[in-house]
Amino acid sequence: ARVLEIAKRLSLQAARGEVVEEEGCERHREPLKIFCKDDEAFICMICRESRAHRSHTMLPVPDAVQEYK
């Protein structure tokens, strides 16, 4: 439920062209543009390339929102 709530909020903000700092990556201060299906978490582009996520299944945030609706 939390993932869906965040996805909806990010989707609405993206549709309006808004960028909210508090929703960015805590580690890299980058926008959360990717959804890691394995960890069920939104991540930034830098985290996507890390060892922790490199082999995981990823989706762009808008696609994840549609899939989890």
C-alpha positions as CSV (number, residue, x, y, z in Angstrom):
1,A,0.0,0.0,0.0
2,R,2.9,2.4,0.8
3,V,4.5,1.7,-2.6
4,L,1.3,2.5,-4.4
5,E,0.8,5.6,-2.3
6,I,4.3,6.9,-3.2
7,A,3.9,5.8,-6.8
8,K,0.6,7.8,-7.1
9,R,2.2,10.9,-5.6
10,L,5.2,10.7,-7.8
11,S,3.0,10.2,-10.9
12,L,0.9,13.2,-10.1
13,Q,4.0,15.3,-9.4
14,A,5.5,14.2,-12.7
15,A,2.3,15.0,-14.6
16,R,2.5,18.5,-13.2
17,G,6.2,18.8,-13.9
18,E,7.0,19.1,-10.1
19,V,10.1,17.9,-8.5
20,V,10.0,17.4,-4.7
21,E,13.3,17.2,-2.9
22,E,12.0,15.1,0.0
23,E,11.0,12.3,-2.4
24,G,14.5,12.1,-3.8
25,C,17.2,9.5,-3.1
26,E,18.5,10.0,0.5
27,R,21.9,8.8,-0.5
28,H,22.5,10.6,-3.9
29,R,19.9,13.4,-3.8
30,E,18.7,12.4,-7.2
31,P,15.0,12.0,-8.3
32,L,13.4,8.6,-7.9
33,K,12.8,7.6,-11.5
34,I,13.1,3.8,-11.3
35,F,11.0,1.1,-9.4
36,C,13.0,-2.0,-8.3
37,K,10.5,-4.8,-8.5
38,D,12.8,-7.2,-6.5
39,D,13.0,-4.8,-3.5
40,E,9.7,-3.0,-4.2
41,A,11.4,0.3,-3.8
42,F,11.8,3.5,-5.8
43,I,15.4,4.2,-6.6
44,C,17.5,6.8,-8.4
45,M,19.5,6.2,-11.6
46,I,22.7,6.0,-9.6
47,C,21.3,3.3,-7.3
48,R,20.1,1.4,-10.3
49,E,23.8,0.8,-11.3
50,S,24.9,-0.3,-7.8
51,R,25.7,-3.9,-7.0
52,A,22.6,-4.0,-4.7
53,H,20.2,-3.5,-7.7
54,R,22.2,-4.2,-10.9
55,S,20.7,-7.6,-11.5
56,H,17.1,-6.7,-10.3
57,T,14.1,-6.2,-12.5
58,M,13.4,-2.5,-13.0
59,L,10.5,-0.4,-14.3
60,P,10.2,3.3,-15.0
61,V,8.0,4.9,-12.3
62,P,5.0,5.6,-14.6
63,D,5.0,2.0,-15.7
64,A,5.2,0.7,-12.1
65,V,2.2,3.0,-11.2
66,Q,0.1,1.5,-14.0
67,E,1.1,-2.1,-13.1
68,Y,0.3,-1.7,-9.4
69,K,-3.0,0.0,-10.0
